[in-house]
């Protein structure tokens, strides 16, 4: 199974891209599934109220969904976030503990499983839709964005992975979004050739 993950701070149009990408592959006769963001299903608090139990729940739920998709034989799984995203919110508030620290190391290794990684940021002036779930504080959003930028650098340095970077404006511009979808598809094929040759 090929794995694609779209990650970044909330309000960056990740979920919109997930659905556009799933539609793109389905139109090309691919057996594709979507791994939905698990934070919204958390029985524990999120965002500025996050606790270490939130992180454990979010990460283990996502891993379970990804493994289930693999067992069910999907050709492509598109994840709305990576397991490592959860640590951004927890570490920002310095609420980690030895359990989450150990799991964070594992999740950085899990990053290797993804054939294509797409990092999204909100465009300047892009207003977050108030939905009662995502944090709307601008300073908090920018701080989390900066933490995600550090994660991107870490992934590229540790794993040598090329990450496709885009912003929310590209997702809502039909022409630019099509170019992005083509780029992702091309990267997925490149990853397939590398795996085949290994």
C-alpha positions as CSV (number, residue, x, y, z in Angstrom):
1,X,0.0,0.0,0.0
2,X,1.2,3.5,-0.9
3,X,0.9,6.0,1.9
4,X,0.4,9.8,1.4
5,X,0.3,12.1,4.4
6,X,-0.8,15.8,4.5
7,X,0.3,17.6,7.5
8,X,0.6,21.1,9.0
9,X,-1.2,23.5,11.4
10,X,-4.9,23.6,11.6
11,X,-6.7,25.9,9.1
12,X,-4.3,25.1,6.2
13,X,-6.9,23.4,4.0
14,X,-5.4,19.9,4.7
15,X,-8.8,18.2,4.7
16,X,-9.8,19.9,1.5
17,X,-6.7,18.7,-0.2
18,X,-7.2,15.2,1.2
19,X,-10.6,15.0,-0.5
20,X,-9.4,16.5,-3.7
21,X,-6.5,14.0,-3.8
22,X,-8.8,11.1,-3.0
23,X,-11.1,12.2,-5.9
24,X,-8.2,12.5,-8.2
25,X,-7.0,9.0,-7.6
26,X,-10.5,7.5,-7.7
27,X,-11.1,9.2,-11.1
28,X,-7.9,7.3,-12.2
29,X,-9.4,4.0,-11.0
30,X,-7.3,3.6,-7.9
31,X,-8.5,1.8,-4.8
32,X,-8.0,4.7,-2.3
33,X,-9.0,5.3,1.3
34,X,-8.9,8.4,3.6
35,X,-7.5,8.3,7.1
36,X,-9.4,11.0,8.8
37,X,-7.8,13.3,11.4
38,X,-8.3,11.6,14.8
39,X,-8.0,14.6,17.1
40,X,-11.7,15.5,16.6
41,X,-12.6,12.1,18.0
42,X,-10.5,12.5,21.1
43,X,-12.3,12.2,24.4
44,X,-9.5,14.3,25.9
45,X,-9.0,18.1,25.4
46,X,-7.1,19.4,22.4
47,X,-5.3,22.6,21.3
48,X,-4.4,24.8,24.2
49,X,-5.9,22.4,26.7
50,X,-4.1,19.3,25.3
51,X,-2.8,16.7,27.8
52,X,-0.5,13.7,27.3
53,X,-3.5,11.3,27.1
54,X,-4.8,13.3,24.1
55,X,-1.5,12.6,22.3
56,X,-1.6,8.9,23.1
57,X,-5.2,8.6,21.9
58,X,-4.6,10.5,18.7
59,X,-1.4,8.7,17.7
60,X,-2.7,5.2,18.5
61,X,-6.0,5.8,16.8
62,X,-4.2,7.0,13.6
63,X,-1.8,4.0,13.6
64,X,-4.7,1.6,14.0
65,X,-6.6,3.2,11.1
66,X,-3.5,3.1,8.8
67,X,-2.8,-0.6,9.7
68,X,-6.5,-1.4,9.1
69,X,-6.3,0.2,5.6
70,X,-3.2,-1.8,4.8
71,X,-4.9,-5.1,6.0
72,X,-8.0,-4.3,3.8
73,X,-5.8,-4.1,0.7
74,X,-6.2,-0.5,-0.4
75,X,-3.8,0.6,-3.1
76,X,-3.4,4.1,-1.6
77,X,-4.1,5.6,1.8
78,X,-4.2,9.3,2.3
79,X,-3.8,10.5,5.8
80,X,-5.1,13.8,7.1
81,X,-2.0,14.4,9.4
82,X,0.9,12.3,10.5
83,X,1.2,10.8,14.0
84,X,4.1,13.2,14.6
85,X,1.7,16.2,14.3
86,X,0.2,15.4,17.7
87,X,3.5,16.1,19.5
88,X,3.6,19.6,18.1
89,X,0.7,20.7,20.3
90,X,1.8,18.8,23.3
91,X,5.4,19.8,23.3
92,X,4.5,23.4,22.6
93,X,2.8,23.5,26.0
94,X,5.6,21.4,27.7
95,X,3.1,18.8,28.8
96,X,5.0,15.7,27.6
97,X,6.1,12.8,29.8
98,X,8.2,9.7,29.4
99,X,5.4,7.8,27.6
100,X,4.9,10.5,25.0
101,X,8.7,11.0,24.6
102,X,9.2,7.3,23.8
103,X,6.2,7.3,21.4
104,X,7.5,10.5,19.6
105,X,10.7,8.6,18.7
106,X,8.6,5.8,17.2
107,X,6.5,8.2,15.3
108,X,9.5,9.9,13.7
109,X,10.5,6.4,12.5
110,X,6.9,5.8,11.2
111,X,7.4,8.9,9.0
112,X,9.6,6.6,6.8
113,X,6.4,4.6,5.9
114,X,5.0,7.5,3.9
115,X,5.8,7.5,0.2
116,X,4.8,11.2,-0.2
117,X,4.6,13.9,2.5
118,X,2.8,17.2,1.8
119,X,3.2,20.1,4.2
120,X,0.5,22.8,4.1
121,X,0.5,26.3,5.6
122,X,-2.3,28.8,5.8
123,X,-1.7,31.6,3.2
124,X,-1.1,35.1,4.6
125,X,-4.5,36.7,5.2
126,X,-6.3,33.3,5.1
127,X,-9.0,33.4,7.8
128,X,-9.6,30.3,9.8
129,X,-13.2,29.1,9.7
130,X,-14.6,29.2,13.2
131,X,-15.9,25.6,13.9
132,X,-15.7,25.4,17.7
133,X,-12.9,22.9,17.4
134,X,-9.8,24.6,15.9
135,X,-8.0,27.2,18.0
136,X,-8.7,30.7,16.6
137,X,-6.0,32.6,18.5
138,X,-3.7,34.1,15.9
139,X,-0.6,34.1,18.1
140,X,-1.1,30.5,19.0
141,X,-1.7,29.6,15.3
142,X,1.6,31.3,14.3
143,X,3.5,29.6,17.1
144,X,2.2,26.2,16.1
145,X,3.1,27.0,12.4
146,X,6.7,27.8,13.5
147,X,6.9,24.5,15.4
148,X,5.7,22.7,12.2
149,X,8.4,24.4,10.2
150,X,10.9,22.9,12.6
151,X,9.3,19.5,12.2
152,X,9.7,19.8,8.4
153,X,13.4,20.6,8.8
154,X,13.8,17.7,11.2
155,X,12.1,15.2,8.9
156,X,14.2,16.4,5.9
157,X,17.4,16.2,7.9
158,X,16.8,12.9,9.7
159,X,15.2,11.0,6.8
160,X,16.4,12.9,3.8
161,X,12.8,12.9,2.6
162,X,11.7,15.5,0.1
163,X,8.5,17.2,1.3
164,X,6.1,18.9,-1.1
165,X,5.3,22.3,0.4
166,X,2.2,24.2,-0.5
167,X,-0.3,26.8,1.0
168,X,-4.0,27.1,1.3
169,X,-4.3,29.5,-1.6
170,X,-3.0,26.8,-4.0
171,X,-5.7,24.4,-2.8
172,X,-8.5,26.8,-3.7
173,X,-7.1,27.9,-7.0
174,X,-8.3,25.3,-9.5
175,X,-5.3,25.5,-11.9
176,X,-2.6,25.6,-9.1
177,X,-4.3,22.8,-7.3
178,X,-4.3,20.6,-10.4
179,X,-0.6,21.2,-10.7
180,X,-0.1,20.2,-7.1
181,X,-2.1,17.0,-7.6
182,X,0.0,16.2,-10.6
183,X,3.2,16.8,-8.6
184,X,1.9,14.5,-5.8
185,X,1.0,11.8,-8.3
186,X,4.4,12.1,-9.9
187,X,6.2,11.9,-6.6
188,X,4.1,8.8,-5.7
189,X,5.3,7.1,-8.9
190,X,8.9,8.1,-8.2
191,X,8.6,6.5,-4.8
192,X,7.2,3.4,-6.4
193,X,10.1,3.1,-8.7
194,X,12.5,3.5,-5.8
195,X,10.8,0.7,-3.9
196,X,10.7,-1.5,-6.9
197,X,14.4,-1.1,-7.6
198,X,15.5,-1.7,-3.9
